[in-house]
Amino acid sequence: MRTGLVSQDRTMMDRLENYILAMGIRGGKRFRQTWEQTYRGAGDLNVTELNTFKEQVLAPLFAMQEAFRQEHITIAGMTAAVVTLLTDCRAEEKIKQLSGILYKDRGTPPCKGIWTGVRSCDGTVKAPVGSSG
């Protein structure tokens, strides 16, 4: 979640992380529950707002988790679930934006080959990840 691909709202991500650590939340069951309690030092934390944010950022991750739990999932099914996650999170757009910032004076960013490899995994792999063709 901290990669910035699911959400770029650092303030809410910090609040979410602080809540998780302070409340000792571990495991998918606790993440799927509606949180109601606050913790000492939480200040003006709005738990309703935090729950909404949590559901928003975790939805694509839970969808991928559910896909991976299918009894007879194949590598193609797993790949499709990962591609769906990346698409739902607008990963290509965010990677291009970040690489433009990081490599604006250096030419082609190294992630170009990686993304091409991921995109081609929709049935047939045209080039290995990171290769140029």
DRENDO-1510 file (C-alpha; in Angstrom, 1 decimal, always signed):
<recs>
REC; n; res; u; v; w
REC; 1; MET; +0.0; +0.0; +0.0 .
REC; 2; ARG; +2.9; +2.4; +0.7 .
REC; 3; THR; +4.2; +2.2; -2.9 .
REC; 4; GLY; +1.8; +5.0; -4.0 .
REC; 5; LEU; +0.2; +2.7; -6.6 .
REC; 6; VAL; -3.0; +2.1; -4.7 .
REC; 7; SER; -3.3; +5.7; -3.3 .
REC; 8; GLN; -1.1; +8.7; -3.4 .
REC; 9; ASP; -2.8; +10.3; -0.4 .
REC; 10; ARG; +0.1; +10.2; +2.0 .
REC; 11; THR; -1.7; +11.9; +4.8 .
REC; 12; MET; -4.5; +9.2; +4.8 .
REC; 13; MET; -2.0; +6.5; +4.2 .
REC; 14; ASP; +0.0; +7.6; +7.3 .
REC; 15; ARG; -3.2; +7.7; +9.3 .
REC; 16; LEU; -4.1; +4.2; +8.2 .
REC; 17; GLU; -0.7; +2.9; +9.0 .
REC; 18; ASN; -0.7; +4.5; +12.4 .
REC; 19; TYR; -4.1; +3.1; +13.2 .
REC; 20; ILE; -3.1; -0.4; +12.1 .
REC; 21; LEU; +0.1; -0.3; +14.3 .
REC; 22; ALA; -1.6; +1.3; +17.3 .
REC; 23; MET; -4.5; -1.1; +17.3 .
REC; 24; GLY; -2.4; -4.2; +16.5 .
REC; 25; ILE; -4.4; -5.1; +13.4 .
REC; 26; ARG; -3.2; -8.2; +11.6 .
REC; 27; GLY; -4.8; -10.5; +9.2 .
REC; 28; GLY; -7.4; -10.2; +6.5 .
REC; 29; LYS; -10.4; -10.7; +8.8 .
REC; 30; ARG; -9.5; -7.6; +10.9 .
REC; 31; PHE; -8.9; -5.5; +7.7 .
REC; 32; ARG; -12.3; -6.5; +6.4 .
REC; 33; GLN; -14.1; -5.4; +9.6 .
REC; 34; THR; -15.5; -1.9; +10.1 .
REC; 35; TRP; -13.2; -0.2; +12.6 .
REC; 36; GLU; -14.9; +1.7; +15.4 .
REC; 37; GLN; -12.4; +2.3; +18.2 .
REC; 38; THR; -9.7; +5.0; +18.5 .
REC; 39; TYR; -6.4; +4.9; +20.3 .
REC; 40; ARG; -4.8; +7.2; +22.8 .
REC; 41; GLY; -2.9; +9.9; +20.9 .
REC; 42; ALA; -5.2; +9.6; +17.8 .
REC; 43; GLY; -6.2; +13.2; +18.2 .
REC; 44; ASP; -9.0; +14.2; +15.8 .
REC; 45; LEU; -8.9; +10.9; +13.8 .
REC; 46; ASN; -12.2; +10.4; +12.0 .
REC; 47; VAL; -12.7; +6.7; +12.1 .
REC; 48; THR; -15.5; +6.8; +9.5 .
REC; 49; GLU; -13.3; +8.6; +7.0 .
REC; 50; LEU; -10.5; +6.1; +7.8 .
REC; 51; ASN; -12.8; +3.2; +7.1 .
REC; 52; THR; -13.9; +4.7; +3.8 .
REC; 53; PHE; -10.3; +5.2; +2.8 .
REC; 54; LYS; -9.3; +1.7; +3.9 .
REC; 55; GLU; -12.1; +0.1; +1.8 .
REC; 56; GLN; -11.0; +2.2; -1.2 .
REC; 57; VAL; -7.3; +1.2; -1.1 .
REC; 58; LEU; -7.9; -2.4; -0.1 .
REC; 59; ALA; -10.6; -3.2; -2.7 .
REC; 60; PRO; -8.2; -4.0; -5.6 .
REC; 61; LEU; -5.9; -6.0; -3.3 .
REC; 62; PHE; -8.8; -8.0; -1.9 .
REC; 63; ALA; -10.1; -8.7; -5.4 .
REC; 64; MET; -6.6; -10.1; -6.4 .
REC; 65; GLN; -6.5; -12.1; -3.2 .
REC; 66; GLU; -9.9; -13.7; -4.0 .
REC; 67; ALA; -8.8; -14.5; -7.5 .
REC; 68; PHE; -5.7; -16.3; -6.1 .
REC; 69; ARG; -7.9; -18.3; -3.8 .
REC; 70; GLN; -9.7; -20.0; -6.6 .
REC; 71; GLU; -9.3; -23.8; -6.3 .
REC; 72; HIS; -7.9; -24.5; -9.8 .
REC; 73; ILE; -6.3; -21.2; -10.7 .
REC; 74; THR; -3.8; -21.3; -13.4 .
REC; 75; ILE; -0.7; -19.2; -14.1 .
REC; 76; ALA; -2.8; -17.4; -16.7 .
REC; 77; GLY; -5.5; -16.7; -14.1 .
REC; 78; MET; -2.9; -15.4; -11.6 .
REC; 79; THR; -1.4; -13.2; -14.3 .
REC; 80; ALA; -4.8; -11.9; -15.2 .
REC; 81; ALA; -5.5; -11.1; -11.5 .
REC; 82; VAL; -2.2; -9.2; -11.3 .
REC; 83; VAL; -2.9; -7.3; -14.5 .
REC; 84; THR; -6.4; -6.4; -13.3 .
REC; 85; LEU; -4.9; -5.1; -10.0 .
REC; 86; LEU; -2.4; -3.0; -11.9 .
REC; 87; THR; -5.1; -1.7; -14.3 .
REC; 88; ASP; -7.5; -0.9; -11.4 .
REC; 89; CYS; -4.7; +1.0; -9.6 .
REC; 90; ARG; -3.8; +2.9; -12.9 .
REC; 91; ALA; -0.2; +1.6; -12.4 .
REC; 92; GLU; +0.9; +2.3; -15.9 .
REC; 93; GLU; -0.1; +6.0; -15.6 .
REC; 94; LYS; +1.5; +6.3; -12.2 .
REC; 95; ILE; +4.7; +4.6; -13.2 .
REC; 96; LYS; +5.0; +6.8; -16.3 .
REC; 97; GLN; +4.4; +9.9; -14.1 .
REC; 98; LEU; +7.0; +8.8; -11.6 .
REC; 99; SER; +9.6; +7.8; -14.2 .
REC; 100; GLY; +9.1; +11.1; -16.0 .
REC; 101; ILE; +10.1; +12.8; -12.7 .
REC; 102; LEU; +13.0; +10.5; -11.9 .
REC; 103; TYR; +14.4; +10.3; -15.5 .
REC; 104; LYS; +13.6; +13.6; -17.1 .
REC; 105; ASP; +17.2; +14.3; -17.8 .
REC; 106; ARG; +18.4; +10.7; -18.4 .
REC; 107; GLY; +16.4; +9.5; -21.4 .
REC; 108; THR; +14.2; +6.4; -21.5 .
REC; 109; PRO; +13.3; +5.1; -18.0 .
REC; 110; PRO; +14.3; +1.5; -17.2 .
REC; 111; CYS; +10.7; +0.6; -16.3 .
REC; 112; LYS; +9.6; +0.8; -20.0 .
REC; 113; GLY; +10.7; -2.7; -20.7 .
REC; 114; ILE; +9.1; -4.1; -17.5 .
REC; 115; TRP; +5.7; -2.6; -18.2 .
REC; 116; THR; +5.8; -3.9; -21.8 .
REC; 117; GLY; +6.5; -7.4; -20.5 .
REC; 118; VAL; +3.6; -7.2; -18.0 .
REC; 119; ARG; +1.2; -5.9; -20.6 .
REC; 120; SER; +2.0; -8.7; -23.0 .
REC; 121; CYS; +1.1; -11.4; -20.4 .
REC; 122; ASP; -2.6; -11.3; -21.5 .
REC; 123; GLY; -2.4; -14.7; -23.1 .
REC; 124; THR; +0.9; -14.8; -24.9 .
REC; 125; VAL; +4.2; -13.4; -23.8 .
REC; 126; LYS; +5.8; -11.6; -26.7 .
REC; 127; ALA; +9.0; -10.6; -24.9 .
REC; 128; PRO; +10.6; -11.4; -21.6 .
REC; 129; VAL; +10.2; -8.8; -18.9 .
REC; 130; GLY; +12.9; -6.1; -19.4 .
REC; 131; SER; +13.9; -7.1; -22.9 .
REC; 132; SER; +13.7; -4.7; -25.8 .
REC; 133; GLY; +11.8; -6.9; -28.3 .
</recs>
